[in-house]
Amino acid sequence: MDDLELLSEYTSFLQEKKDEGKKVVAFMSHDNIPEEIIDAAGFIPLRLMFAGNDELMDSSHDFLPPSTCAFAQSCIGLFSLKPNHYRFLELIDYFIVSNHCVSDICASEIISKYFNIPRLNFYVSYTKTGKSLDYFRLELMDFKTQLENIKGSQIEDNDIIQSIHKYNKFKKVLFSLSELNVGSSKKLNLIQKAILFGPQILPQIEEYIQLNMSNSNQELINKKNVLLTGCSVFINDPLIDLIEEGGGNVILFDTWIGYNYYSQILSENFLHSAKDPLEILTHRFENNKYGDHTVPNFLEEKISFITEFVNEYRAKTGKKLGVVNHIIKFCDHISMMAYHFKNRLQEKGIQVLNLERDYSRSIRSALETRIQAFLEMLE
């Protein structure tokens, strides 16, 4: 399934849900948004995870300067231009304004205000001290109240807990999907589709896993494997195609649309012992070690995780595993740490490519050259 077919399928899916009387709640694609509460309210969470192009970025400049994160620009551009394949954006009922980063806040506020989409608020602490966790719980309570006001009735604790169990199983299945020996573009396409559609797509993903769990995939033997970290690769972004065309294969997507999402799995013992759904969600937030929203330990946790993963890969295969640090232009969260991140990993003998780019078509050849040169180093 290519991206245009995926978008068409999603439009049909969302229209069906709207015809059933469901509300659609959209938000920019970062972690910590409690989609389980949205689901428990009977609404549909829509995670904006769509890449841009020159037209989408340019059309956002009436609202934000070009020195804004290219992903945020693209999100605004989608609502400004409403390309044919994104008509489902017209089905959105509410938009969450959150504070993953400055660009997230600005773009979300602009989308809500200038495109007349009622606003919901959900703000997240940048630390995880005791007071910060108390604050996160208060935000969960307030967010639940906002949704209850829309629904016109209370969201029962048991409904939230059922949704937490459902999404927890969903993430376990995505974790299994990520470990399959399949090409990176196919794997990413399935991960993107799953996160976009949510747990209702589980049977399709589980069937694919069963069919491919013993796949040796001879086509991948001579590929240069890499771990992709940093910013996500969103739907309709050709970056993975460039890596594959250069002879590479991404074995782990260590990003928002990837490991950082599906690694947030709660133990069954904890889930069965916990009675308060907001405490469960607060606990998960506290243990989300790899999200780049929180300080001060995010970078150290990320370096430690990647070092361990690369060393295990080397011990198992005898081969090098390169790291592509994907930096969307003007993404402060990732770009500010890029130099230190690369140096720390290279000190450990891990080769890193800091790949900064926006969605302009004009830079494709430059990206091809840099990617191919990096892959050739991984002998």
MIZA-143883 format. One record per atom (N, C-alpha, C): x, y, z; residue in three letters. Coordinates in steps of 0.2 Angstrom, whole numbers, plus 5000, padded with zeros to 4 digits. Example, Ala and Ser with C-alpha at 12.3 -4.5 7.8 and 13.67 -1.06 7.14 Angstrom:
<atoms>
506649725039ALA506249785039ALA506649845039ALA506449895035SER506849955036SER506450005039SER
</atoms>
This chain:
<atoms>
500449945000MET500050005000MET500450065000MET500350114995ASP500750174995ASP500450224999ASP500750285000ASP500450335005ASP499850365003ASP499750374996LEU499150404994LEU498550354995LEU498650284994GLU498150234995GLU497950235003GLU498450245007LEU498350245014LEU497950305016LEU498050365013LEU497750425015LEU496950415013LEU496850385007SER496250375004SER495850325009SER496150275011GLU495850225016GLU495650255022GLU496150295025TYR495950335031TYR495350385030TYR495350415025THR494750465024THR494150425024THR494050365021SER493450325022SER493350295029SER493850275032PHE493750255039PHE493550315043PHE493850375043LEU493650425047LEU492850445046LEU492750445039GLN492050465037GLN491550415040GLN491650355040GLU491250305043GLU491150315051GLU491650335054LYS491650355061LYS491250415062LYS491250465058LYS490850525059LYS490150505057LYS490050465053ASP489350445051ASP489050405057ASP489450375061GLU489150345067GLU489050395073GLU489250455072GLY489150505077GLY489750515081GLY490350495079LYS490950495083LYS491250565082LYS491550595087LYS491950655087LYS492650645085LYS493050685082VAL493750675080VAL494150725083VAL494650705087VAL495050745091VAL495750745089VAL496050795086ALA496650795082ALA497250825087ALA497850805086PHE498350835089PHE499050825085PHE499550865086MET500150855083MET500550795086MET500850765082SER501150695083SER501750695088SER501550705094HIS502150695099HIS501850645105HIS502350625109ASP502050585115ASP501750615120ASP501450585125ASN501150605131ASN500450625131ASN500150625125ILE499450645124ILE499050585126ILE498550585131PRO498250525133PRO497650505128PRO497850465123GLU497350445118GLU496850395121GLU497050365127GLU496550315130GLU495950355133GLU496050415135ILE495450455138ILE495050475132ILE495350495126ILE494950515120ILE494550455118ILE494850395118ASP494550335116ASP493950315121ASP494150315127ALA493650305132ALA492950345132ALA493050405129ALA492550455129ALA492050435122ALA492350385118GLY491950365112GLY492150415106GLY492750445107PHE492950495101PHE493550455098PHE493750485092ILE494350465088ILE494950505089ILE495450485091PRO496050525091PRO496450525085PRO496550585082LEU496850585075LEU497550615077LEU498050575076ARG498750605077ARG499050625070ARG499150695070LEU499450725064LEU500150695063LEU500250655057MET500850625056MET501050625049MET500950685046PHE500950685038PHE501550735036PHE501950715032ALA502550755030ALA502350805025ALA502750855024GLY502550915019GLY502950915013GLY502950965009ASN503250975003ASN503351055003ASN503651074997ASP503751154997ASP503051194997ASP502551164994GLU501951204994GLU501651205001GLU501651155005LEU501351155012LEU501751205016LEU502451195016MET502851245020MET502751315018MET502751325011ASP502651395009ASP501951425011ASP501451385011SER500851415013SER500751425020SER501251405024SER501151415031SER501451485033SER501851515028HIS502251575030HIS501751645031HIS501151635030ASP500651695032ASP500551695039ASP500751635042PHE500551625050PHE501251625054PHE501751595051LEU502351585055LEU502951595050LEU503551615053PRO504151635048PRO504451565046PRO504851565040PRO505151505038PRO505651475043PRO505851515048SER506351485053SER505951445058SER505351425057THR504951375061THR505051305059THR505051255063CYS505051185062CYS504651165056CYS505051135051ALA504751115045ALA504051075046ALA504051025051PHE503450985052PHE502851035054PHE503051085059ALA502451125061ALA502251165055ALA502751195051GLN502551225045GLN502051185040GLN502251115040SER501851075035SER501151065038SER501051055045CYS500451045048CYS499951105047CYS500251165047ILE499851225046ILE499651225038ILE500151205034GLY500051205027GLY499451165025GLY499451105028LEU498851055027LEU498251085028LEU498151125033PHE497451155034PHE497351215030PHE497951245028SER497851305023SER497651285016SER497951235014LEU497851215007LEU497351155006LEU497251115011LYS496851055011LYS496951025004LYS497450995003PRO497550954997PRO497050894997PRO496950874991ASN496350824990ASN496450764994ASN497050734995HIS497150674999HIS497150685006HIS497050745008TYR496950755016TYR496250785017TYR495750775013ARG495150795015ARG494850775021ARG495050725024PHE494850705031PHE494950755036PHE495450805035LEU495550855040LEU494950895041LEU494450895036GLU493850935037GLU493350905042GLU493550845044LEU493150805048LEU493250815056LEU493850855057ILE494050865064ILE493550905068ILE493450885074ASP492950925078ASP493350965083ASP493850945086TYR494250975091TYR495050965090TYR495451015092PHE496151015091PHE496451025098PHE496950985100ILE497250985106ILE497851035105ILE497851085110VAL498451125110VAL498951105116VAL499551085114SER499951055119SER500651085119SER501151065123ASN501751105123ASN502351065123ASN502351015118HIS502950975117HIS503551015116HIS503351065112CYS503951115110CYS503551185108CYS503951235107VAL503751295105VAL503351295099VAL503651255094SER503251255087SER502651215088SER502551165092ASP501951135093ASP501451175096ASP501551215101ILE501151265104ILE500851315098ILE501351345095CYS501151395090CYS500751365084CYS500951315081ALA500551285076ALA499851265078ALA499851235084SER499151205086SER498751265088SER498951315091GLU498551375092GLU498351405085GLU498751415080ILE498551445074ILE498051395071ILE498151335071ILE497651285067ILE496951295071ILE496951295077SER496351305081SER496051375079SER496351425080LYS496151495079LYS495951515072LYS496351505067TYR496251525060TYR495851475056TYR495851415058PHE495451365054PHE494751345058PHE494651385063ASN493951375067ASN493851305069ASN494351275073ILE494251215076ILE494251225083ILE493751205087PRO493751215094PRO494351185098PRO494551215103ARG495251205106ARG495151165112ARG495551115113LEU495651075120LEU496351095122LEU496451095129ASN497151105131ASN497351045135ASN498051035134PHE498350985138PHE499150995138PHE499351025144TYR500051045145TYR500450995149TYR501050985148VAL501450935151VAL502050965154VAL502250945160SER502850965163SER503450945159SER504050985160TYR504650965157TYR505050925161TYR504850915168THR505250875172THR504750825175THR505050775179LYS504750725182LYS504850715189LYS504850775193THR504850765200THR504250755203THR504150745210GLY503550735213GLY502950785211GLY503150855211LYS502650905210LYS502450905202LYS502950885198SER502850885191SER502350825189SER502350765193LEU501950715192LEU501250735195LEU501250765200ASP500550795203ASP500250845198ASP500650885194TYR500350925189TYR500150885183TYR500450835181PHE500250795176PHE499550765177PHE499550735183ARG498850705185ARG498350765185ARG498450825187LEU497950875187LEU497750885180LEU498250885175GLU498050905168GLU497650845165GLU497750785167LEU497350725165LEU496650735168LEU496550755174MET495950765176MET495550825173MET495950875171ASP495650935167ASP495450915160ASP495850875157PHE495750855150PHE495150805150PHE495050765155LYS494450715156LYS493850755156LYS493850815160THR493350855161THR493150895155THR493650915151GLN493450945145GLN493150895140GLN493350835140LEU492950785135LEU492250765138LEU492250765145GLU491550755147GLU491050805146GLU491250865146ASN490850925144ASN490650915137ASN491050895132ILE490850885125ILE490350825125ILE490550775128LYS490150715128LYS489450715131LYS489450765136GLY488850775140GLY488650725145GLY489150685147SER489150635152SER489850615155SER489850585161GLN490450565164GLN490850505160GLN491450515160ILE491850455157ILE492050415163ILE491850355163GLU491950305168GLU492650275169GLU492850275175ASP493550245176ASP493650175173ASP493150135173ASN493250065170ASN493350075163ASN492950125159ASP493050135152ASP493750155150ASP494050195155ILE494750215153ILE495250155154ILE495150115160ILE495550065161ILE495550015155ILE494950005153GLN494849955147GLN495249985141GLN495150045140SER495550075134SER496350075135SER496550085141ILE497250075143ILE497450005141ILE497049955143HIS497249885142HIS497249875134HIS496849905131LYS496749895123LYS497349925120LYS497549985122TYR498150015119TYR498849985121TYR498849955127ASN499449925129ASN499549855125ASN499049825124LYS499049765119LYS499249785112LYS499049845110PHE499149865104PHE499949885103PHE500249915108LYS500949925108LYS501349865108LYS501149815112LYS501549755112LYS501549725105LYS500949725101VAL500949695094VAL501449735090VAL501449805091LEU501849845087LEU502549835088LEU502749815094PHE503449795096PHE503649735093PHE503149685092SER503349625089SER503449635081SER503049685078LEU503049705071LEU503749735070LEU503949775075SER504649805074SER505249765073SER505149705076GLU505649655076GLU505749605070GLU505249615066LEU505249565060LEU505749585055LEU506049535052ASN506549545047ASN506249565040ASN505949625040VAL505649645033VAL505949715032VAL505949735025GLY506249795023GLY505949855027GLY506349905028SER506249965032SER505650005029SER505550015023SER504950055020SER504350015022SER504249945021LYS503649905022LYS503549915030LYS504049905034LYS503949905041LYS503649975043LYS503950025041LEU503750095043LEU503050105041LEU502950085034ASN502250095032ASN501750065036ASN501850005039LEU501449965043LEU501350005050LEU501950025053ILE501950055059ILE501550125059ILE501650165053GLN501250225052GLN500550205052GLN500350165048LYS499650145047LYS499350125053LYS499650085057ALA499350055064ALA499250115069ALA499750165069ILE499750215074ILE499150265072ILE499050275065LEU498550315062LEU497850285064LEU497750225062PHE497150195063PHE496950175070PHE497450155074GLY497350135081GLY497250065082GLY497050045088PRO496949965089PRO496449935085PRO496049965082GLN495549925078GLN495849895072GLN496449905070ILE496849875065ILE497249815067ILE497149795074LEU497649745077LEU497549675073LEU496949655071PRO496949595067PRO497349595061PRO497349645057GLN497749645051GLN498549645053GLN498749685058ILE499449685060ILE499649615062ILE499249585066GLU499349515069GLU499449465064GLU499049465059GLU499049425053GLU499649435049GLU499849495048TYR500549505045TYR501149475049TYR501149485055ILE501649455059ILE501749385059ILE501149355059GLN501149275058GLN501349255052GLN501249285047LEU501449265040LEU502249285039LEU502549325043ASN503149345041ASN503649335047ASN503449305052MET503949295058MET504549255057MET504449205052SER505049165050SER505349185044SER505249245041ASN505449265035ASN506249285035ASN506649245031SER507349255031SER507549315027SER507149335022ASN507149395018ASN507849405015ASN508049365010GLN508649365007GLN508849425004GLN508349465002GLU508549534999GLU508849585004GLU508849565010LEU509149615015LEU509849595017LEU510049535015ILE510749515017ILE511249565016ILE511349595010ASN511849635008ASN511749715010ASN511149725013LYS511049795015LYS511449815021LYS511549885021LYS511949915026LYS511349935032LYS511349905037ASN510849915042ASN511049985046ASN510550015048VAL510550075052VAL510050085057VAL510150125062LEU509650145067LEU509450215066LEU508850225065LEU508650295064LEU508350325070LEU508650385072THR508350415078THR508250485077THR508050525082GLY507950595081GLY507150605079GLY507050645074CYS506350665072CYS506050605068CYS505450605068SER505050555065SER505050555058SER504950505054VAL504850505047VAL504050495046VAL503750545043PHE503050545043PHE502750515037PHE502150515036ILE501750485030ILE501850535024ILE502050505019ASN502250545013ASN502950575013ASN503350555017ASP504050575017ASP504450525013ASP504850545008PRO505250495004PRO505950475007PRO506050495013LEU506750485016LEU506950415016LEU506550365018ILE506750295019ILE506850265012ILE506450295007ASP506650275000ASP507350294998ASP507550345000LEU508250374999LEU508750325002LEU508650305008ILE509050265012ILE509150195009ILE508550165007GLU508550105003GLU508850104996GLU508750154993GLU509050164986GLU509850164987GLU510050194992GLY510750194993GLY511050134996GLY510650084997GLY510950014999GLY510850005007GLY510450045010GLY510350045017GLY509650015019GLY509649995025ASN508949965028ASN508949995035ASN508350025037VAL508250045044VAL507949985048VAL508349965053ILE508049905057ILE507749925064ILE507749995065LEU507450015071LEU507250095070LEU506650115071PHE506450185070PHE506350205078PHE506850235080ASP506950265087ASP506650335087ASP505950335086THR505650405085THR504950405088THR504650465088TRP503950465090TRP503550415087TRP503550415080ILE503150365076ILE503650305076ILE503650265081GLY504150215081GLY504250195089GLY504850175090TYR505050145097TYR504750185103TYR504850255102ASN504650295108ASN503850285109ASN503450275104TYR502750255105TYR502650185108TYR502850135104TYR502650065106TYR503050035112TYR503650075114SER503950045120SER503650065126SER503150105126GLN502850125132GLN502350075134GLN502550015136ILE502149955138ILE502149955146ILE501549945148LEU501449935155LEU501449855157LEU501749835163SER501749765164SER500949745166SER500849685165GLU500149655166GLU500049655174GLU500549645178ASN500449645185ASN500249715187ASN500649765185PHE500449825187PHE499749845185PHE499549835178LEU498849845176LEU498349815180LEU498449755182HIS497949715186HIS497849745193HIS498449765195SER498449795202SER498149865203SER498249905198ALA498149975198ALA497349985197ALA497050025201LYS496350035201LYS496150105198LYS496650155199ASP496450225196ASP496750235190ASP496350245184PRO496650255178PRO497150315177PRO497050365181LEU497450425180LEU498150415183LEU498150375188GLU498750355191GLU499150305186GLU498850265183ILE499150225178ILE499450265172ILE499150315170LEU499350355165LEU499950405167LEU499850425174THR500450465177THR501050415178THR500950355179HIS501550315180HIS501850305173HIS501450295168ARG501750285161ARG502150345159ARG501850405161PHE502250465159PHE502950475163PHE502950455169GLU503550455173GLU504050405171GLU503850355168ASN504350305165ASN504450305158ASN504250365154ASN504350375147ASN505050405147ASN505550365147LYS506250385147LYS506550415141LYS506250395135TYR506550415129TYR506250475125TYR505650495128GLY505350555125GLY505850615126GLY505950655120ASP506350715120ASP506050775123ASP505450765126HIS505050825129HIS505450835136HIS505650785140THR505850795147THR506550805148THR506750845153VAL507450865155VAL507550845162VAL508150835165PRO508750845161PRO509050775158PRO508750725159ASN509050655158ASN508950625151ASN508550655147PHE508350625140PHE508950605136PHE509450655135LEU510050645131LEU510450585134LEU510550575140GLU510950525143GLU510550455142GLU509950455143GLU509550395142GLU509550375135GLU509550425130LYS509550405123LYS510250375121LYS510750405123ILE511450385122ILE511550315125ILE511250305131SER511350235134SER510950185130SER510350195128PHE509950155125PHE510250135118PHE510450185114ILE510750175107ILE511450135108ILE511850155113THR512450115114THR512350045115THR511850025119GLU511749955121GLU511449925115GLU511049955111PHE510749925105PHE511249905100PHE511649955099VAL512149945094VAL512649895096VAL512849885102ASN513349835104ASN513049765104ASN512449765106GLU512049695105GLU512049675098GLU511949725093TYR511849705086TYR512549685084TYR513049715086ARG513749705084ARG513949635086ARG513749615093ALA513949555096ALA513549495092ALA512949505090LYS512549455087LYS512749445080LYS512949495076THR513049495069THR513749505066THR514149535071GLY514849545069GLY514949605064GLY514349645063LYS514349695059LYS514249765062LYS514449815059LYS514349885062LYS513549905061LYS513349945065LEU512649975064LEU512750045065LEU512550085059GLY512650155059GLY512050185062GLY512050245064VAL511550285067VAL511450345063VAL510850355060VAL510650415057VAL510150455061VAL510450515063ASN510050565068ASN509650605063ASN509050595062HIS508650635058HIS508450695061HIS508550755058ILE508450825061ILE508050865056ILE507350875058ILE506950915054ILE507150985055ILE507251025050LYS507551095051LYS507151135056LYS507551165060PHE507251215065PHE506851175071PHE507051105071CYS506751065077CYS507251075083CYS507151125087ASP507551145093ASP507751085097ASP507251045099HIS507350985103HIS507850945101HIS507950925094ILE508450875092ILE509050915090ILE508950975086SER509551005083SER510051035089SER509751055094MET510251085099MET510651035102MET510450965102MET510850915105MET511250875100MET511150895094ALA511450845089ALA512250845089ALA512550895090TYR513350895090TYR513550855096TYR513350865102HIS513550825108HIS513350755107HIS512750745105PHE512450675103PHE512950635099PHE513150665093LYS513550635089LYS514250615092LYS514550665095ASN515250655098ASN515250605103ASN514750605107ARG514650555113ARG514650485110ARG514250475104LEU514250405101LEU514850385098LEU515150435094GLN515750425090GLN516350405095GLN516350435101GLU516850415106GLU516750345108GLU516150315107LYS516050245108LYS516150195102LYS516350225097GLY516550185091GLY515950175086GLY515350215087ILE514750215084ILE514750275079ILE514650255072GLN514650305067GLN513950335066GLN513950405066VAL513350445066VAL513350485061VAL512750495057LEU512650545052LEU512050595055LEU512250655056ASN511750705058ASN511450735051ASN510850715050LEU510550725044LEU509950775045LEU510150845044GLU509650895045GLU509350915038GLU508750925038ARG508350935031ARG507650965033ARG507350995028ASP506651015028ASP506350965022ASP505750985020TYR505450945015TYR505450975008TYR505951015007SER506051045000SER506250984995SER505950994989ARG506150944984ARG506850954981ARG507151014982SER507751034979SER508351004983SER508250984989ILE508850954993ILE508850874992ILE508450844988ARG508450774987ARG509150754985ARG509450784980SER510050754977SER510650764983SER510650814987ALA511050824992ALA511050764997ALA510350754999LEU510250705004LEU510450635001LEU510350614995GLU510550554992GLU511350544993GLU511750604991THR512450604991THR512650584999THR512350625003ARG512650615010ARG512450545013ARG511850525011ILE511650455014ILE512050405011ILE512150405004GLN512550355001GLN513350355004GLN513650415005ALA514250415007ALA514350385014ALA513850395018PHE513850375025PHE513750295025PHE513350275021LEU513250195021LEU513850165018LEU514250195014GLU514850165011GLU515350155017GLU515350195022MET515750195028MET515650135032MET515050105032LEU514850045036LEU515049985034LEU515749975033GLU515949905031GLU516149865037GLU
</atoms>
